Amino acid sequence: MYNPFHSAMMLSIEAQKVIELRLVRIAWGGQAGQDEIQSMVAEKISASIEAFGTLMTGGSPETVVERYREHVAANTARLSAP
């Protein structure tokens, strides 16, 4: 049986890892920390514009959540790289 809240729940769990990785990078400070703060703000603005566009063109909230999960996965991979 399909549970429409499954993707939203998974997004919240996956986002916790990105939050952890970002906080560590910011806590270390320096140029990498400053770059991460700027990247984070720019990504959030971009993602909200994308979500708004999806919804305004008839996309479903589930589509928005799935796209956010793609962004979170990309950030996890980027932040986890050595």
C-alpha positions in Angstrom: 0.0 0.0 0.0 1.3 3.4 -1.0 1.9 5.8 1.9 2.0 9.5 0.7 3.9 10.5 3.8 6.8 8.0 3.3 8.7 10.3 1.0 8.3 13.3 3.3 9.4 11.2 6.3 12.5 10.0 4.3 13.3 13.5 3.3 13.4 14.6 7.0 15.6 11.7 7.9 18.0 12.3 5.0 18.1 16.0 5.6 19.5 15.4 9.1 22.7 14.0 7.6 23.2 17.1 5.4 22.5 19.3 8.5 25.2 17.4 10.4 27.7 17.6 7.6 27.1 21.3 7.0 27.4 22.2 10.7 30.7 20.4 10.9 32.0 22.3 7.9 30.8 25.6 9.2 32.1 24.9 12.7 35.6 24.3 11.3 35.4 27.8 9.9 37.7 29.3 7.4 36.9 29.8 3.7 35.3 26.4 3.4 32.8 27.3 6.2 32.0 30.7 4.6 31.6 29.0 1.2 29.2 26.5 2.7 27.0 29.2 4.2 26.8 31.0 0.9 26.1 27.8 -0.9 23.4 26.8 1.6 21.5 30.1 1.2 21.8 30.0 -2.6 20.6 26.4 -2.8 17.6 27.1 -0.5 16.5 30.0 -2.6 17.0 28.1 -5.8 15.1 25.0 -4.5 12.2 27.2 -3.3 11.9 28.8 -6.7 12.0 25.4 -8.3 9.3 24.0 -5.9 7.1 27.1 -6.5 7.4 26.7 -10.3 6.6 23.0 -10.1 3.4 23.6 -8.0 2.3 26.6 -10.2 2.6 24.4 -13.4 0.4 21.7 -11.9 3.0 19.5 -10.3 2.2 17.6 -7.2 3.6 18.1 -3.7 5.0 14.5 -4.0 7.0 15.6 -7.0 8.4 18.5 -5.0 9.4 16.2 -2.1 11.1 13.8 -4.5 13.0 16.6 -6.1 14.1 17.9 -2.7 15.3 14.4 -1.9 17.5 14.5 -5.0 19.0 17.8 -3.9 19.6 16.3 -0.4 21.3 13.2 -1.9 23.5 15.4 -4.0 24.5 17.5 -1.0 25.2 14.4 1.1 27.5 13.1 -1.6 29.3 16.5 -2.0 29.7 17.0 1.7 30.9 13.4 2.4 33.6 13.5 -0.3 37.1 13.8 1.1 
